[in-house]
Amino acid sequence: QVQLVESGGGLVQAGGSLRLSCVASGRTFSSDAMGWFRQAPGKEREFVAAIRWSGDSTRYADSVKGRFTISRDNAKNTVYLQMNSLKPEDTAVYYCGTTSRYYCSGVGCYEGWGPGTQVTVSS
């Protein structure tokens, strides 16, 4: 019963920034955490970042650590991904999902995927 909708993607120059939003509805607080994944053409969907609904726990893929920041607004059931210093290799469709296994980075640990939002970084 979890429904997620991603937004905020677009076209940006290398070195630029974007902020993605994921609005959740349904039984979001039955899960432990929310996460962002991305999938580039011809590649597998990969973990980007995760955040717990409570507390201050966050975790990131090594490829984005120091450049991306995940945050939340519990009152709005919304999770954000602030993406700075974007690189062409960040080009992908970005998805969010919910998980009961915060420390799991596998796609199979998440559910409720939204339709995704396209991020394109030009060089």
PLY file of the C-alpha trace (Angstrom):
ply
format ascii 1.0
element vertex 123
property float x
property float y
property float z
element edge 122
property int vertex1
property int vertex2
end_header
0.00 0.00 0.00
3.02 2.26 -0.34
2.95 4.70 -3.22
5.90 6.89 -4.12
6.32 9.63 -6.69
9.69 11.10 -7.61
10.21 14.55 -9.06
12.86 17.20 -9.57
14.92 15.66 -12.32
16.06 17.54 -15.36
18.96 18.54 -17.55
21.95 20.12 -15.87
25.53 20.95 -16.80
28.40 19.07 -15.22
29.19 20.64 -11.87
25.63 21.76 -11.37
23.04 20.77 -8.80
19.57 19.30 -8.60
17.27 18.40 -5.75
15.02 15.40 -6.13
11.88 14.84 -4.10
10.05 11.65 -3.26
6.54 12.00 -1.89
5.27 8.94 -0.10
1.73 7.87 0.69
0.29 4.80 2.28
2.03 2.87 5.03
5.35 4.67 4.89
5.96 4.68 8.61
5.63 0.94 8.74
9.03 0.88 7.06
12.37 1.62 8.66
13.83 3.82 5.96
13.61 5.33 2.52
16.22 5.12 -0.16
17.24 6.44 -3.53
18.42 4.27 -6.40
19.41 5.08 -9.94
19.56 3.22 -13.20
21.61 4.31 -16.18
20.99 2.96 -19.69
22.26 -0.58 -20.00
23.15 -0.81 -16.31
21.62 -2.35 -13.23
19.69 -0.29 -10.75
22.13 0.75 -8.03
21.89 2.07 -4.50
22.51 5.77 -3.96
21.46 6.75 -0.44
19.15 5.85 2.43
17.69 7.57 5.46
15.74 6.33 8.44
12.37 7.86 9.23
13.50 8.53 12.78
16.84 9.59 14.18
19.68 10.94 12.09
20.96 7.85 10.31
21.98 8.21 6.69
24.18 6.18 4.37
25.53 6.65 0.87
27.11 4.84 -2.00
30.81 5.59 -2.29
30.26 7.05 -5.73
28.10 9.89 -4.38
29.41 10.38 -0.86
30.42 13.98 -0.30
28.36 15.19 -3.25
24.82 14.02 -2.49
22.78 14.56 0.66
19.63 12.71 1.59
17.13 14.35 3.92
13.50 14.09 4.93
10.44 16.02 6.01
8.40 13.60 8.06
5.41 15.93 8.26
5.14 15.82 4.47
6.18 12.19 4.07
8.84 13.44 1.71
12.45 12.44 1.18
14.90 14.59 -0.73
18.15 14.01 -2.53
20.32 17.07 -2.93
22.80 16.40 -5.70
25.79 18.70 -6.04
28.86 18.62 -8.25
27.01 16.50 -10.75
28.95 14.46 -13.26
27.89 12.94 -16.58
28.14 9.52 -14.94
25.30 10.55 -12.63
22.96 10.51 -15.61
20.22 8.02 -14.84
16.62 7.57 -13.89
16.38 8.06 -10.15
13.91 6.04 -8.10
12.92 5.97 -4.47
11.67 3.08 -2.41
10.95 2.07 1.15
12.68 -0.63 3.15
12.58 -2.36 6.49
16.29 -3.18 6.15
18.18 0.08 6.37
21.62 -1.48 5.93
20.67 -3.44 2.85
21.68 -1.84 -0.45
20.02 -4.36 -2.72
17.12 -3.51 -4.97
15.27 -6.49 -3.55
15.23 -4.91 -0.10
13.06 -2.06 -1.29
9.49 -1.76 -2.40
6.95 0.83 -3.47
9.05 2.15 -6.36
7.77 5.24 -8.07
7.94 5.92 -11.80
11.32 7.59 -11.46
12.65 10.95 -12.53
15.24 11.48 -15.24
18.50 13.21 -14.41
20.71 14.13 -17.33
24.11 15.70 -16.78
25.79 17.12 -19.85
29.52 17.59 -20.26
0 1
1 2
2 3
3 4
4 5
5 6
6 7
7 8
8 9
9 10
10 11
11 12
12 13
13 14
14 15
15 16
16 17
17 18
18 19
19 20
20 21
21 22
22 23
23 24
24 25
25 26
26 27
27 28
28 29
29 30
30 31
31 32
32 33
33 34
34 35
35 36
36 37
37 38
38 39
39 40
40 41
41 42
42 43
43 44
44 45
45 46
46 47
47 48
48 49
49 50
50 51
51 52
52 53
53 54
54 55
55 56
56 57
57 58
58 59
59 60
60 61
61 62
62 63
63 64
64 65
65 66
66 67
67 68
68 69
69 70
70 71
71 72
72 73
73 74
74 75
75 76
76 77
77 78
78 79
79 80
80 81
81 82
82 83
83 84
84 85
85 86
86 87
87 88
88 89
89 90
90 91
91 92
92 93
93 94
94 95
95 96
96 97
97 98
98 99
99 100
100 101
101 102
102 103
103 104
104 105
105 106
106 107
107 108
108 109
109 110
110 111
111 112
112 113
113 114
114 115
115 116
116 117
117 118
118 119
119 120
120 121
121 122
